[in-house]
Amino acid sequence: MDMDVHVRDLRYFVTVADELHFTRAAERLRISQPALSKQIRALERQLGFRLFDRGPRGVGLTVQGEALLPAARALVGDWEHALRAARSAGPGG
């Protein structure tokens, strides 16, 4: 299966997983809650499985979400580290 998942989508996933609350995650990300929900649903469609169980008692990770979270967290962290290294390497051009 060929798919391109963007770092932004992984950041959104990790933030919702950290907060277990879409509104608080949206506030942290400085985007609207409907936009965040739409992006997570699109990511779930692209992956072919749900990342979160959404119910009246709140939001929780699915088994697949739990399995994906450590790698997603590492990828987002690695990307942010790489950006800092590139920015500190010298003047932009």
LOTI-307572 format. One line per field, with one value per residue (C-alpha): residue number from 1; z, y, x. Coordinates in pm, 1 decimal. Example, Ala and Ser with C-alpha at 12.3 -4.5 7.8 and 13.67 -1.06 7.14 Angstrom:
BEGIN
num: 1|2
pz: 780.0|714.0
py: -450.0|-106.0
px: 1230.0|1367.0
END
This chain:
BEGIN
num: 1|2|3|4|5|6|7|8|9|10|11|12|13|14|15|16|17|18|19|20|21|22|23|24|25|26|27|28|29|30|31|32|33|34|35|36|37|38|39|40|41|42|43|44|45|46|47|48|49|50|51|52|53|54|55|56|57|58|59|60|61|62|63|64|65|66|67|68|69|70|71|72|73|74|75|76|77|78|79|80|81|82|83|84|85|86|87|88|89|90|91|92|93
pz: 0.0|-111.7|105.7|194.6|549.0|631.2|947.1|1019.5|1030.0|1267.7|1487.9|1498.7|1589.2|1865.7|2012.2|2024.1|2177.1|2440.9|2527.8|2462.6|2387.2|2043.6|2164.6|2392.8|2120.4|1869.7|2112.5|2157.9|1781.0|1727.3|1478.2|1495.5|1645.8|1330.3|1116.3|1350.4|1351.6|971.0|942.2|1184.3|996.7|668.6|823.0|950.0|601.9|448.1|696.4|670.1|1044.6|1329.2|1559.3|1822.3|1981.4|2017.9|2257.0|2517.7|2779.2|2573.1|2338.8|2368.9|2148.6|1956.6|1963.7|1627.3|1760.3|2059.9|1825.7|1597.9|1867.9|1966.8|1605.4|1526.1|1833.5|1730.8|1370.0|1478.8|1727.3|1469.6|1218.2|1472.2|1568.9|1201.9|1143.3|1442.1|1317.4|965.2|1092.0|1313.6|1037.7|890.3|724.1|502.8|134.3
py: 0.0|329.6|629.1|959.7|1065.9|1417.8|1512.1|1757.7|1468.3|1274.0|1584.1|1615.7|1248.2|1269.8|1584.1|1432.2|1117.0|1328.6|1526.3|1258.9|1557.0|1712.8|2065.3|2086.9|1937.6|2192.0|2474.0|2345.6|2321.3|2662.2|2528.6|2488.8|2172.5|2093.5|2123.9|1892.3|1636.2|1648.0|1590.9|1297.6|1138.0|1183.5|1022.5|731.6|683.2|691.9|437.6|212.7|194.1|413.3|571.4|683.5|553.3|845.7|809.6|981.3|910.4|1082.7|988.8|690.1|528.3|214.9|-80.3|37.5|391.3|258.4|59.5|358.2|620.4|545.6|554.9|864.9|1039.8|945.0|1061.4|1398.7|1440.2|1343.6|1590.3|1873.7|1789.2|1785.9|2125.6|2277.5|2135.0|2267.3|2613.5|2637.5|2515.6|2860.2|3152.8|3083.6|3117.4
px: 0.0|150.8|69.6|224.7|147.5|261.8|449.0|165.4|-82.6|141.0|178.8|-199.9|-235.3|27.1|-129.6|-478.7|-328.0|-152.8|-465.2|-730.0|-951.8|-1000.4|-1078.3|-773.8|-554.3|-686.3|-609.8|-253.1|-210.5|-374.3|-627.1|-1002.9|-1149.1|-1352.4|-1038.2|-847.7|-1130.0|-1143.4|-766.5|-773.9|-1066.4|-875.5|-566.5|-775.8|-925.1|-579.5|-444.4|-749.5|-815.7|-938.4|-683.1|-932.9|-1248.8|-1486.8|-1775.1|-1987.2|-1720.0|-1450.7|-1169.9|-937.4|-677.6|-767.0|-530.1|-394.7|-353.5|-159.7|64.2|131.1|185.5|550.2|670.5|463.5|604.0|960.3|911.5|772.0|1057.2|1320.0|1174.5|1174.5|1533.9|1638.7|1477.1|1657.7|1988.6|1932.7|1834.3|2139.7|2374.9|2411.1|2240.2|1937.5|1960.9
END
